Amino acid sequence: MLSRSGDDTILVSGRQPSESCTFDLVVVGGGLAENFFQVARAPLFWDAFRNTWLYTAGMLLVQVPLALVLAVVLNRPTLRGRVVYRTLFFLPVVATTAVIGVVMVILLSPAGGPVNNLLLEAGLVRRPVNFLGAASLALPTVVAIGIWKGLGTVMIYWLAGLQSVPGELYDAARIDGANSAQVLRFVTLPLLRPVALTIVALTLVWSLNVFELVQVMTSGGPGNATDVIATYIYRVAFTVEDTVPRMGYASAAGVFFGLTNLVIVLVQFLSVRAAGRSRRSV
């Protein structure tokens, strides 16, 4: 039976055909505009918004340059065993994110976890470190594991870009007396600009949609310290921790997050475009 109580609450009740139990489902809705206003005023949403962009910043500022350095090193023809090294760095990408999250929870556990045991035996810490239970350490830990997990993918993209650079340019630069650093700065990096833009765009999309790693390792805790937009929407829409599931509110949160990210990306794009024009005009 479907009934409405007030303007925002719909009550659905009934009886299973083959069971004696009854069930009640309460769906809290509200107007479309009201949902967006509630999202804009929700402190927990903005905490998740901030954490999402902090995670993304870690990927862009650490993972992308680190993968470039690895790609440059592993692209050297004189490096012995470079195929083995590439495989080792790419292995975490093959593993399932949920499996890696569970394994990392075990490794980082303060109650007898191998990482803490190693730190204690080496005398680096006096007591076990709660990497995922301390608000100040949880998000950096998740970011570090995310960097390690996706490093191989970004490295492969950089390798593809490096191998597309004509070898004649390197030979000409060396004939002109350029050293390795100058070749990298004046030959390699300028030619990698289109690849770099693609890598940054892909990394941005992947990072903003992070969910599995955070959900498995911390579920957004402790105290929402690692809560990202995806885990926030999931919790609001599909769990009943504090109240009934709110599909309308969760949908509004997703749309609101997408629109704000679109504005940020557009501002970034226009800034880069303006900087490029000013550089060409000089």
LOVO-736278 format. One line per 5 residues: number of its first residue (from 0); their letters; for each residue x, y, z of C-alpha. Coordinates in steps of 0.5 Angstrom, whole numbers. Layout:
<atoms>
NUM = a = X,Y,Z; ...
</atoms>
This chain:
<atoms>
0 = mlsrs = 0,0,0; 3,7,-2; 1,13,2; 4,20,3; 5,23,10
5 = gddti = 6,31,9; 10,34,3; 16,30,3; 15,23,6; 12,17,2
10 = lvsgr = 11,11,6; 10,4,3; 8,-2,7; 5,-9,5; 6,-16,7
15 = qpses = 10,-22,3; 5,-27,0; 8,-33,3; 11,-30,10; 7,-27,16
20 = ctfdl = 12,-21,17; 10,-14,14; 15,-9,12; 15,-2,12; 20,3,7
25 = vvvgg = 20,10,8; 23,14,2; 25,21,4; 24,26,-2; 23,33,-2
30 = glaen = 23,38,-8; 29,38,-13; 31,45,-11; 31,43,-4; 36,37,-5
35 = ffqva = 41,42,-8; 40,47,-2; 41,42,3; 47,39,-1; 50,46,-1
40 = raplf = 49,47,7; 52,40,9; 58,40,12; 60,33,11; 59,34,4
45 = wdafr = 64,39,4; 69,35,8; 68,29,3; 69,35,-3; 75,37,0
50 = ntwly = 78,30,1; 77,28,-6; 81,34,-8; 86,32,-4; 87,25,-6
55 = tagml = 86,28,-13; 92,33,-12; 96,27,-9; 95,23,-16; 97,29,-20
60 = lvqvp = 103,32,-16; 106,26,-14; 104,20,-18; 104,23,-25; 111,26,-24
65 = lalvl = 114,20,-21; 111,16,-26; 115,20,-31; 121,19,-28; 120,12,-28
70 = avvln = 119,12,-35; 125,16,-37; 129,11,-33; 126,5,-36; 126,7,-43
75 = rptlr = 134,7,-43; 136,2,-48; 142,1,-44; 138,-1,-38; 139,-9,-37
80 = grvvy = 132,-12,-34; 128,-6,-36; 122,-11,-38; 122,-14,-31; 122,-8,-28
85 = rtlff = 116,-5,-32; 113,-12,-30; 114,-11,-23; 111,-4,-23; 105,-6,-27
90 = lpvva = 103,-12,-23; 99,-7,-17; 95,-5,-23; 93,-12,-25; 91,-14,-18
95 = ttavi = 84,-12,-16; 83,-6,-12; 79,-9,-7; 84,-14,-5; 89,-9,-5
100 = gvvmv = 85,-6,0; 84,-12,5; 91,-14,4; 94,-7,6; 89,-7,12
105 = illsp = 92,-13,15; 99,-10,13; 98,-4,17; 94,-6,23; 97,-4,29
110 = aggpv = 95,-10,32; 101,-15,30; 101,-12,23; 108,-14,19; 109,-6,18
115 = nnlll = 108,-4,25; 112,-10,27; 118,-8,22; 118,-1,25; 118,-3,32
120 = eaglv = 124,-8,31; 128,-3,27; 127,2,33; 123,7,28; 117,8,33
125 = rrpvn = 116,6,40; 109,4,40; 105,1,34; 102,7,29; 95,7,27
130 = flgaa = 96,9,20; 88,8,18; 85,9,25; 88,16,26; 85,22,23
135 = slalp = 92,25,21; 95,19,18; 89,16,15; 88,20,8; 95,21,7
140 = tvvai = 96,13,8; 90,12,3; 93,17,-2; 100,13,-2; 97,7,-3
145 = giwkg = 93,10,-9; 99,12,-12; 103,6,-11; 96,2,-14; 96,6,-21
150 = lgtvm = 103,8,-22; 104,3,-27; 98,5,-31; 101,12,-32; 108,10,-33
155 = iywla = 106,6,-39; 103,12,-42; 109,16,-41; 113,10,-44; 108,10,-50
160 = glqsv = 110,18,-51; 117,17,-50; 118,11,-55; 114,16,-60; 120,21,-60
165 = pgely = 124,20,-66; 131,18,-64; 134,23,-69; 132,29,-65; 136,25,-59
170 = daari = 142,24,-64; 142,31,-66; 142,34,-59; 148,30,-57; 152,32,-63
175 = dgans = 150,39,-61; 153,38,-54; 147,37,-50; 147,33,-44; 142,28,-41
180 = aqvlr = 139,34,-37; 138,38,-43; 136,33,-48; 130,32,-43; 128,39,-42
185 = fvtlp = 129,42,-49; 127,35,-53; 123,30,-49; 119,34,-45; 116,39,-50
190 = llrpv = 114,33,-55; 111,30,-49; 106,36,-48; 100,32,-52; 101,26,-48
195 = altiv = 102,30,-41; 95,33,-42; 92,26,-44; 95,23,-38; 93,29,-33
200 = altlv = 86,29,-36; 85,21,-35; 89,22,-28; 84,27,-26; 78,23,-28
205 = wslnv = 80,17,-24; 82,20,-18; 75,24,-17; 72,17,-18; 76,14,-13
210 = felvq = 71,9,-9; 73,2,-8; 80,3,-4; 77,8,1; 71,4,2
215 = vmtsg = 75,-3,3; 80,1,7; 77,6,12; 69,6,9; 71,14,10
220 = gpgna = 73,14,17; 76,15,22; 71,21,23; 70,22,16; 77,24,15
225 = tdvia = 78,20,9; 70,21,7; 70,22,-1; 64,24,-5; 63,17,-8
230 = tyiyr = 63,14,-1; 59,20,2; 54,19,-4; 54,11,-3; 53,12,5
235 = vaftv = 47,17,4; 43,13,-1; 44,6,1; 45,5,8; 41,7,14
240 = edtvp = 46,9,19; 43,16,22; 37,16,18; 33,13,12; 36,12,5
245 = rmgya = 35,19,1; 36,17,-6; 34,24,-8; 39,28,-4; 45,23,-6
250 = saagv = 43,24,-13; 43,32,-12; 50,31,-9; 53,27,-15; 50,33,-20
255 = ffglt = 53,38,-15; 59,35,-15; 60,34,-22; 58,41,-24; 63,44,-19
260 = nlviv = 68,40,-22; 66,42,-29; 67,49,-26; 74,48,-23; 76,44,-30
265 = lvqfl = 74,50,-34; 77,55,-30; 84,51,-30; 83,50,-38; 82,57,-39
270 = svraa = 88,59,-35; 93,54,-39; 90,57,-45; 91,64,-43; 98,62,-41
275 = grsrr = 100,59,-47; 97,65,-51; 102,69,-47; 108,65,-48; 107,65,-56
280 = sv = 106,72,-56; 113,74,-52
</atoms>
